[in-house]
Every structure is written in C-alpha cells, then in structure tokens.
Amino acid sequence: MKSILTLLLLIAATLPASAGEKVVLYVTLLENAVAELSDGAKWQMDKGDCFPVVSYKESHTKVILQLASATFIVPAEKTRVVTEHELPKAVANYRANLNTYINGVAERWRSAAESGKAQE
C-alpha cells in the first residue's frame, strides 16, 4: 500500500511541471541514522533532515538520496515525501547539510595534503 502511495505522490509531483522543467523530489528523514555515502564517508543524518531523491529501488522499499555528488540508501519507511508547501524549508535544510558536508570534505583533503607534506 505504501509503495502505491509513494508512486501516486511521485506522479502528482511531476504533473505541475511544464515541458523541460526539472522536477526534484525531496524527502525528510523520520528518525536519526548513520549513513555510508558512496564516497566512503560516514554521515550522521538527523531526524528532519531533507535530501533530494535520486531513485527508489527494491520495489520502493529503499530510497537512494543525494548529498552533493555522493549518494546513500535508506529504508523508504524511514522517510516522508516533502509537500510543495514544505519545499522551501526542505531546500534550505539540504543546503545547510550540503555546506557542512563540503566543508568536511575540504578539511579531510587539507589534512591529508598536510600529512603528505610532513612525510616528505
């Protein structure tokens, strides 16, 4: 039943879009979780965090979400599709997470570069 509801929400989310307009579906997390990103990083996800949906898999039981160029998988039942009314807040939340993630990647890169210089 939940997969049918999700499918209907996906269809409804695409209806108002005009030709050529990109539609991005966001979900919010319903509980805290630690996720392993496709780049190997571990990331603490908090209840209420919002992320864009890349796709659903395994009969809509899992959802692939995006953080910058990395992706991660969470159980679909631990997410809720963001309504159009909630979208501005969801995008702001995602941008804050994105900024934190990018700063963390830059810091890890900087630390690795500095430790490499120290070994020379």
Backbone torsions as a table, in degrees:
resi	resn	phi	psi	omega
1	MET	NA	-42.0	-179.3
2	LYS	-63.7	-37.0	179.9
3	SER	-67.0	-33.6	177.1
4	ILE	-67.6	-42.7	178.1
5	LEU	-62.7	-42.7	178.4
6	THR	-62.1	-43.4	179.0
7	LEU	-61.9	-42.7	178.5
8	LEU	-64.2	-38.8	177.4
9	LEU	-65.5	-39.0	177.5
10	LEU	-63.3	-43.0	178.9
11	ILE	-64.6	-44.6	-179.8
12	ALA	-63.6	-35.1	-180.0
13	ALA	-67.6	-26.4	-178.3
14	THR	-91.4	-17.2	-176.4
15	LEU	-61.6	-45.2	-176.4
16	PRO	-72.2	-8.8	-177.9
17	ALA	-74.9	137.3	175.9
18	SER	-86.7	168.9	-177.3
19	ALA	-56.3	131.9	177.7
20	GLY	84.1	-8.5	-179.6
21	GLU	-81.7	131.1	-179.8
22	LYS	-79.2	131.9	178.5
23	VAL	-109.5	126.7	178.2
24	VAL	-118.4	124.9	178.9
25	LEU	-97.3	129.2	177.5
26	TYR	-110.8	149.2	171.6
27	VAL	-125.2	157.4	174.0
28	THR	-113.6	143.4	-180.0
29	LEU	-80.0	138.6	-178.4
30	LEU	-92.9	-7.4	177.1
31	GLU	-158.4	162.2	177.5
32	ASN	-66.3	149.1	178.1
33	ALA	-160.8	152.0	170.7
34	VAL	-102.3	126.2	-178.3
35	ALA	-116.5	145.9	172.8
36	GLU	-100.1	118.6	-178.5
37	LEU	-79.7	160.1	-178.5
38	SER	-63.4	-17.2	176.9
39	ASP	-89.7	5.1	177.4
40	GLY	93.8	-11.5	-179.9
41	ALA	-73.1	148.2	172.1
42	LYS	-101.9	136.4	-173.1
43	TRP	-134.4	129.8	176.9
44	GLN	-81.7	114.3	177.7
45	MET	-98.0	133.3	-178.5
46	ASP	-104.0	150.1	175.0
47	LYS	-54.0	131.1	179.9
48	GLY	96.4	-13.5	176.3
49	ASP	-64.6	146.4	-177.6
50	CYS	-120.3	142.1	-178.6
51	PHE	-143.9	149.0	174.6
52	PRO	-72.9	145.6	179.5
53	VAL	-86.5	129.9	173.0
54	VAL	-88.4	-49.6	178.1
55	SER	-170.3	170.6	171.8
56	TYR	-107.3	153.6	176.4
57	LYS	-145.4	171.0	-179.9
58	GLU	50.3	60.4	178.0
59	SER	55.5	41.2	178.3
60	HIS	63.9	22.2	176.8
61	THR	-89.2	-16.5	177.5
62	LYS	-130.9	148.3	179.3
63	VAL	-124.6	135.7	177.7
64	ILE	-97.2	121.4	-177.8
65	LEU	-111.4	163.5	-175.3
66	GLN	-118.7	141.0	169.5
67	LEU	-137.9	105.2	-171.9
68	ALA	59.6	-127.7	179.4
69	SER	-92.0	-3.2	180.0
70	ALA	-90.8	155.9	175.6
71	THR	-127.1	162.4	175.3
72	PHE	-153.1	159.7	-174.8
73	ILE	-114.9	135.4	174.1
74	VAL	-133.4	154.3	175.5
75	PRO	-63.1	134.8	-177.4
76	ALA	-59.9	-31.8	-177.8
77	GLU	-71.1	-9.5	178.1
78	LYS	-98.4	15.2	178.5
79	THR	-132.0	163.1	175.0
80	ARG	-139.4	134.3	178.7
81	VAL	-67.6	133.4	-179.7
82	VAL	-76.6	134.0	177.9
83	THR	-76.8	163.9	178.8
84	GLU	-58.8	-37.2	179.0
85	HIS	-63.8	-34.8	-178.0
86	GLU	-86.2	-8.5	-172.1
87	LEU	-57.2	-46.1	180.0
88	PRO	-58.7	-40.7	178.1
89	LYS	-67.5	-38.3	179.1
90	ALA	-64.2	-43.0	179.4
91	VAL	-64.7	-41.6	177.9
92	ALA	-62.3	-41.1	177.9
93	ASN	-63.4	-44.7	179.1
94	TYR	-61.8	-44.1	-179.5
95	ARG	-62.2	-36.9	177.0
96	ALA	-65.1	-44.4	176.7
97	ASN	-63.1	-40.8	179.1
98	LEU	-61.3	-44.4	178.8
99	ASN	-61.5	-44.9	178.4
100	THR	-62.4	-43.2	179.5
101	TYR	-62.8	-47.7	-178.9
102	ILE	-63.0	-41.1	177.0
103	ASN	-63.1	-38.0	177.7
104	GLY	-66.2	-41.7	177.5
105	VAL	-62.7	-43.9	179.8
106	ALA	-62.7	-40.3	179.7
107	GLU	-66.8	-41.2	177.6
108	ARG	-63.9	-40.8	178.6
109	TRP	-64.3	-43.8	179.3
110	ARG	-61.7	-44.7	179.5
111	SER	-63.2	-42.1	179.0
112	ALA	-65.2	-39.7	179.7
113	ALA	-66.3	-41.1	-179.9
114	GLU	-67.7	-39.8	179.1
115	SER	-69.4	-30.0	175.4
116	GLY	-67.3	-38.5	178.3
117	LYS	-68.7	-35.3	-179.1
118	ALA	-66.9	-26.3	-178.0
119	GLN	-81.3	-16.7	-177.5
120	GLU	-77.7	NA	NA
